[in-house]
């Protein structure tokens, strides 16, 4: 392998290597020990992150996996990236970790400069302000709060209008008018987090929601497209039109007034479900016409994996969304906004105590999987993600067997929905990594 072919990590492993059964004896012991103190029911494997490097994740038994799941799309530029390790040793990072400034009250003197040269440098077009948060779910919750405050401020007549005594007293009892019956509209199969507000907009799996009280907020159908897209143009157009009509009806008529609509560019957790650029443009039009905010949840799709910094840039919107939430690959969290009216009218109301690589590799990977689907149509179905970088997914009849076989062949990969397999490689994933993955895919297809 030439150094040019592996420029990001010249000394990373040349491929996966399986030293023991999976999970191995040491891995099973580690998991059993963990389970004594921590809910490990969802753990599929434990990693040895001291020995993981680049695109490869190691475990305690000496197995090394090509990781195309990347901590569920959270790891941007590889395990133990030398540049990031160097930054982590800096006095600036040490100060932030040790002194942990409370940003709402006592931000560092150069916090504005840090924001401007950091997360604001890659802000979506038209959104030049940011509110920071702790996680993706927290970012969505903060965006919901901003939307509700904006809506009520409009209904009162502007930020200059003070709260009434009735509002102040009733909100302490969780009653109207201080605690208004407003709502956030989300889409079926969407995922926006597991906190209380975000969970009320999450619709991907019942197991996330059972036993948890929820707000009376509406859900709208998300287009269920047929693939390949070029074969079902008219059917997909009708399906998207149906969902848009439903969305407008909910916005106009739902009994709890809709303040904002939240949507993912790709419904990742819900099965990697896509919609067309026209669908999202029409949704933007509907929200504007009905004085409702549009929140784009880019927690999983943001930061370059789809071939653009932000997946919604693929749509060519006539007007930017009102808010864009982010986390995961950003190694930070929050939401971008542009409208100054989305700032709270008083303090303490919201406060809390990267390139072209994915495009070329994604196009190559998509084309090769498309070729595999011709030979193994039962194994590679409903291939989606064309022209969206490495954000690629497909359905397979024996999905769980597929994922299990992948690990046996040294590839760490994830599922979504009932039958989906989703690729979430890091931004440093290159053509030779794709070739390794494709070779494993063909082996699995012959076994399954």
C-alpha positions in Angstrom: 0.0 0.0 0.0 1.5 3.4 -1.0 1.7 6.2 1.5 -0.3 8.4 -0.9 -3.1 5.8 -0.8 -3.2 6.1 3.0 -2.2 9.7 3.5 -4.3 10.4 6.6 -2.8 7.5 8.6 0.3 6.1 6.7 1.0 3.6 9.5 -2.6 2.3 10.2 -3.3 -1.5 9.7 -3.4 -2.7 6.1 -6.7 -4.5 6.9 -8.8 -6.1 9.6 -7.4 -9.1 11.6 -9.4 -11.6 13.7 -7.3 -13.2 16.4 -10.1 -14.9 18.3 -13.7 -15.8 18.2 -16.0 -12.8 18.7 -16.7 -11.9 21.4 -13.4 -13.3 22.8 -12.8 -14.6 26.2 -11.4 -11.4 27.6 -14.2 -9.4 26.0 -16.8 -11.6 27.6 -15.2 -11.1 31.0 -15.0 -7.4 30.5 -18.7 -7.2 29.6 -19.7 -9.3 32.6 -17.7 -7.1 34.9 -19.2 -4.0 33.4 -22.7 -5.4 33.8 -22.3 -5.5 37.6 -22.2 -1.7 37.8 -23.6 -0.4 34.5 -26.5 -1.2 32.2 -24.7 -3.2 29.5 -27.8 -4.6 27.9 -27.3 -2.7 24.7 -23.5 -3.2 24.5 -22.5 -5.2 21.4 -18.8 -5.0 21.9 -16.2 -3.3 24.1 -13.3 -1.4 22.4 -9.7 -1.2 23.3 -9.3 2.5 22.4 -5.7 2.6 23.5 -4.9 0.3 20.5 -7.5 1.5 18.0 -6.0 3.7 15.2 -7.3 5.5 12.2 -10.2 3.6 10.6 -9.6 0.5 12.8 -11.2 -0.4 16.1 -9.4 -2.9 18.3 -10.9 -5.0 21.1 -9.3 -6.5 24.2 -8.8 -9.9 22.6 -6.6 -8.6 19.8 -9.2 -8.4 17.1 -9.0 -5.4 14.8 -12.0 -4.3 12.8 -12.4 -1.9 9.9 -14.9 0.5 11.5 -17.5 1.8 9.2 -19.9 2.7 12.0 -17.6 5.3 13.7 -19.3 5.4 17.1 -22.6 5.8 15.3 -21.3 8.6 13.1 -19.6 10.5 15.9 -15.9 10.0 15.3 -14.8 12.4 12.6 -11.1 11.9 11.8 -10.1 8.5 13.1 -9.1 6.8 16.4 -6.1 8.4 18.2 -5.6 11.0 15.5 -2.1 12.3 16.1 -3.0 15.9 15.4 -5.9 15.8 17.8 -3.8 14.1 20.5 -1.3 17.0 20.2 -4.1 19.5 20.6 -5.5 17.5 23.6 -2.1 18.0 25.3 -2.3 21.8 24.9 -2.7 24.2 27.8 -5.9 25.6 26.2 -7.6 22.2 26.3 -6.3 21.5 29.8 -7.7 24.8 31.0 -11.1 24.1 29.6 -11.3 20.7 31.1 -9.9 21.6 34.5 -11.6 25.0 35.0 -14.8 24.0 33.2 -16.2 27.6 32.8 -20.0 28.1 33.2 -20.6 29.7 29.9 -23.9 31.3 30.7 -22.4 33.2 33.7 -18.6 33.3 33.4 -17.4 32.5 29.9 -13.7 32.9 29.1 -12.6 36.4 28.0 -11.9 35.2 24.4 -15.0 32.9 24.1 -16.3 35.1 21.2 -13.1 34.5 19.3 -13.1 30.8 20.0 -16.7 30.6 18.6 -15.9 32.7 15.6 -12.8 30.7 14.7 -14.4 27.4 15.6 -18.0 26.2 15.1 -19.2 29.5 13.6 -16.5 29.2 10.8 -18.5 26.3 9.4 -22.0 27.6 10.2 -24.7 26.9 7.5 -25.2 29.8 5.1 -27.5 32.5 6.6 -27.1 31.3 10.2 -24.4 33.4 11.9 -25.3 32.8 15.6 -25.0 29.7 17.8 -26.3 28.4 21.1 -24.1 25.6 22.5 -25.3 22.5 24.3 -24.1 19.2 25.7 -25.4 16.6 23.2 -27.5 16.2 20.2 -30.7 15.6 22.2 -29.8 18.6 24.4 -29.3 20.7 21.2 -32.8 19.7 20.0 -34.4 20.4 23.3 -32.8 23.9 23.4 -34.1 24.5 19.8 -37.6 23.6 20.9 -37.4 26.0 23.8 -36.2 28.8 21.5 -39.1 28.0 19.2 -41.7 28.1 21.9 -40.3 31.4 23.3 -40.3 32.9 19.8 -43.9 31.8 19.2 -45.2 33.2 22.5 -43.3 36.4 22.0 -45.0 36.9 18.7 -48.4 36.1 20.2 -47.8 38.7 23.0 -46.9 41.4 20.5 -43.1 41.5 20.7 -40.2 41.2 23.2 -41.1 44.5 24.8 -44.3 43.1 26.2 -43.8 41.8 29.8 -45.2 38.6 31.2 -48.5 38.9 33.0 -48.9 37.9 36.7 -51.3 35.1 35.5 -48.6 33.7 33.2 -46.0 33.8 36.0 -48.3 32.1 38.6 -49.8 29.5 36.3 -46.5 28.3 34.9 -45.4 27.3 38.4 -48.4 25.0 38.4 -47.6 23.7 34.9 -50.8 25.3 33.6 -51.8 27.7 30.9 -51.3 30.4 30.0 -47.8 30.4 31.5 -47.2 26.8 30.3 -48.9 27.0 26.8 -50.2 24.1 24.8 -47.7 24.5 22.0 -46.2 21.6 20.1 -43.3 20.5 17.8 -44.2 18.5 14.8 -41.9 15.6 13.9 -42.0 12.8 11.4 -42.8 9.1 11.7 -39.6 7.0 12.1 -37.6 10.2 13.0 -35.1 10.2 15.9 -34.2 13.3 17.8 -32.9 12.0 21.1 -34.0 10.5 24.4 -34.5 13.5 26.7 -38.1 14.4 27.6 -38.8 16.9 24.9 -36.7 15.2 22.2 -38.2 11.9 23.1 -41.6 13.2 22.4 -40.4 13.9 18.8 -38.6 10.6 18.5 -40.7 8.0 16.5 -38.2 5.4 15.4 -38.6 2.6 17.9 -41.2 1.9 20.6 -38.5 0.7 23.1 -37.2 4.2 23.3 -40.5 5.6 24.5 -42.4 2.9 26.5 -43.1 3.9 30.1 -42.0 7.5 29.6 -44.6 10.3 29.8 -44.8 12.3 26.5 -46.1 15.6 25.3 -49.2 15.7 23.1 -47.3 16.6 20.0 -48.1 15.6 16.4 -46.3 13.3 14.0 -46.5 13.4 10.2 -45.8 10.7 7.6 -42.3 10.8 6.1 -42.1 9.7 2.4 -41.6 6.0 1.9 -39.8 6.1 -1.4 -39.3 3.1 -3.7 -35.9 2.2 -5.2 -34.3 2.6 -7.6 -35.5 6.2 -7.7 -35.4 6.5 -11.5 -37.8 3.6 -11.9 -40.4 5.0 -9.5 -40.4 8.7 -10.3 -44.2 9.2 -10.5 -45.0 7.0 -7.5 -42.5 8.8 -5.3 -43.8 12.2 -6.4 -47.3 11.2 -5.3 -46.0 9.8 -2.0 -44.1 13.0 -1.2 -47.2 15.1 -2.2 -49.3 13.0 0.2 -46.9 13.7 3.1 -46.7 17.4 2.4 -50.5 17.7 2.4 -50.6 15.9 5.7 -47.9 18.2 7.1 -49.8 21.3 6.1 -53.0 20.0 7.6 -51.3 19.2 10.9 -49.6 22.6 11.1 -52.9 24.4 10.4 -55.3 22.3 12.4 -53.5 20.4 15.3 -55.2 21.1 18.6 -51.9 22.1 20.2 -50.5 24.9 18.1 -47.4 23.9 16.1 -44.5 26.3 16.9 -41.9 24.4 14.8 -41.3 21.4 12.6 -38.2 19.3 13.1 -36.8 16.9 10.4 -33.7 15.0 9.6 -32.1 15.2 6.1 -31.9 11.4 6.3 -33.9 9.5 8.8 -30.9 7.6 10.1 -32.1 5.6 13.1 -35.4 5.1 11.4 -33.9 3.1 8.5 -31.9 5.6 6.5 -35.0 7.0 4.8 -34.5 9.8 2.2 -36.7 12.3 0.5 -36.1 14.6 -2.5 -34.8 18.1 -2.5 -38.2 19.2 -3.8 -39.9 17.7 -0.7 -37.7 19.7 1.7 -38.1 22.9 -0.4 -41.9 22.5 -0.3 -41.7 21.8 3.5 -39.7 25.1 3.9 -42.4 26.9 1.9 -45.2 25.5 4.0 -43.5 26.4 7.3 -42.9 30.0 6.1 -46.5 30.4 4.8 -47.8 29.2 8.2 -45.4 31.2 10.4 -43.8 28.0 11.8 -40.1 27.5 12.3 -38.2 24.8 10.5 -35.5 23.0 12.5 -33.1 20.7 10.6 -31.6 18.0 12.8 -28.1 17.6 11.5 -26.8 15.8 14.5 -25.9 12.7 12.5 -25.7 14.1 8.9 -23.6 17.2 9.6 -19.8 17.8 9.2 -19.1 16.5 5.8 -20.1 12.8 5.6 -22.7 13.5 2.8 -20.2 15.3 0.7 -21.1 18.8 1.9 -20.6 20.3 5.4 -24.4 20.2 6.0 -26.7 17.7 4.3 -29.4 20.3 3.8 -27.0 22.1 1.4 -27.9 19.4 -1.1 -31.4 20.8 -1.4 -30.6 24.3 -2.6 -33.2 25.9 -0.3 -34.5 29.3 -1.4 -34.3 30.4 2.3 -32.2 28.8 5.0 -33.8 26.8 7.8 -34.5 28.7 11.0 -32.3 26.5 13.1 -29.8 23.7 12.4 -28.9 21.4 15.3 -25.5 19.6 15.5 -23.4 17.3 17.6 -21.5 14.0 17.0 -18.7 14.7 14.5 -18.6 18.4 15.6 -17.2 17.2 18.9 -19.5 19.8 20.4 -23.3 20.4 20.3 -25.8 23.2 19.9 -27.9 24.9 17.2 -27.2 27.6 14.6 -29.7 30.3 13.9 -29.8 33.7 12.2 -32.9 35.4 13.3 -32.1 37.6 16.4 -35.7 37.1 17.5 -34.8 33.5 18.4 -32.7 34.9 21.2 -34.7 34.9 24.5 -36.0 38.2 25.6 -34.5 37.8 29.1 -31.4 36.1 30.4 -31.3 32.6 31.8 -34.2 31.3 29.6 -32.0 29.1 27.4 -28.7 28.9 29.3 -27.3 25.5 30.4 -25.0 25.0 34.0 -14.7 19.2 6.5 -14.1 18.1 2.4 -14.3 16.3 -0.9 -13.1 12.9 0.3 -16.5 11.5 1.2 -17.8 12.4 -2.3 -15.4 10.5 -4.4 -15.1 7.5 -2.1 -18.9 7.5 -1.6 -19.6 7.5 -5.3 -17.1 4.6 -5.8 -18.6 2.6 -2.9 -22.2 3.2 -4.1 -21.4 2.1 -7.6 -19.7 -1.1 -6.4 -22.5 -2.0 -4.0 -24.9 -1.4 -6.9 -23.0 -3.9 -9.0 -23.1 -6.4 -6.1 -26.9 -6.0 -5.9 -27.1 -7.3 -9.5 -25.5 -10.5 -8.5 -27.1 -10.8 -5.0 -30.5 -9.0 -5.2 -31.7 -10.5 -1.9 -28.7 -9.3 0.1 -28.5 -5.8 -1.3 -32.0 -4.2 -1.6 -33.2 -0.6 -1.8 -29.7 0.8 -2.1 -29.9 4.5 -1.2 -27.6 7.4 -0.6 -26.5 8.2 -4.2 -24.5 11.4 -4.3 -24.6 11.7 -0.5 -21.0 10.9 0.1 -20.5 7.8 2.3 -24.0 8.1 3.8 -25.1 4.9 2.2 -27.5 2.3 3.3 -29.3 -0.8 2.0 -31.8 -3.4 3.2 -31.1 -7.1 3.5 -33.4 -10.0 4.2 -31.2 -11.5 7.0 -30.0 -8.3 8.5 -28.8 -9.5 11.9 -27.0 -12.4 10.3 -25.3 -9.9 7.9 -24.1 -7.8 10.8 -22.8 -10.8 12.7 -20.9 -12.2 9.7 -19.4 -8.7 9.1 -17.8 -8.8 12.5 -16.5 -12.3 11.9 -14.8 -11.0 8.8 -13.4 -8.0 10.7 -15.8 -5.2 9.8 -17.7 -3.2 12.5 -21.0 -2.0 10.9 -24.4 -1.0 12.2 -28.0 -1.5 11.4 -31.1 0.7 11.3 -34.8 0.2 11.1 -36.0 -3.3 10.7 -33.8 -4.5 7.8 -31.3 -1.7 7.1 -27.5 -1.8 7.1 -26.0 1.7 7.3 -22.5 2.9 6.5 -21.1 5.6 8.7 -17.4 5.6 8.0 -15.1 8.4 9.2 -14.1 11.4 7.1 -10.6 9.7 6.6 -12.2 6.6 4.9 -10.5 6.1 1.5 -10.8 4.0 -1.6 -8.6 1.2 -0.3 -10.8 0.9 2.8 -13.8 0.7 0.5 -12.1 -2.2 -1.4 -11.6 -4.1 1.9 -15.3 -3.5 2.8 -16.6 -4.6 -0.6 -14.5 -7.8 -0.5 -16.2 -8.6 2.9 -19.6 -7.7 1.5 -19.1 -10.2 -1.3 -18.0 -12.9 1.1 -21.1 -12.3 3.3 -23.3 -12.4 0.2 -22.0 -15.8 -0.7 -22.5 -17.1 2.8 -25.8 -15.7 3.9 
